[in-house]
Amino acid sequence: MVNCAKCGMYSCWKGDLEKLPQSCPMLSQIDVYEKASSAYRETAGNLACYSARVEAAGYGTWPRVREIMEFSRLAGFKKLGLAFCVGLRREALEVCKIFESNGFAVASVMCKTGSRPKEELGLREEDKVRPGQFEAMCNPVAQAILLNKAETDLNVLLGLCVGHDSLFIKYSNAPITVLAVKDRVTGHNPLAAVYATHYFQSKLKIT
């Protein structure tokens, strides 16, 4: 099993290939890297190149929202899709304004589009956030299909729930990037729970 997180040496990052640990997939799965190199020579190379250029040009200077725009310019993406959570609707409006003021066309779609009741998913009242009230299900599949029909060049995710983002990614035709993820506990900064595990310990334990 690949387990780079536990390597501790990270020789690939440093270019010290003679120091690769015996468990490294670079030694045991050479075919994977040949396949990846082939993909870069064919269709993936341009996007990888644009990404590297944006990384170098804006390193430590540009916020992610600008990185998305600079990447899109290099890639020739003119129409951006924005799939957002209702909880970040104000932020979504600001993002649209930023994209549009920089020359991009924007198609945006909220998670509750369709207004389908959660009961359609087989959920019971006790499974709702607010039992006894109407709750529209999140509809990432419809979000993806609507943006597919809009023929967006790149889709940007803003605050979709865990799992809903997975479904959107599965059904989207266009490539996808993430502007921000949802974390209601940390102000949408999920790494806070990683950096301060002592503080979030009770919230990280699965029972």
Protein Blocks (a to p, Z undefined) as FASTA:
>chain_A
ZZfklnonommmnopaklpcfklmklmmmmlmmmmmmmmmmmmmmmmmmmmmmmmmmgok
acfklmmmmmmmmnopabdcddddfklmmmmmmmmmmmmmnopacddddfkgoiaafkln
opafklpmbghiacddddfklmmmmmmmnopabdcdehiaehjlmmmmmmpmbdcddfbd
cdfknoopaklmmmmmmlmmmmmpcZZ
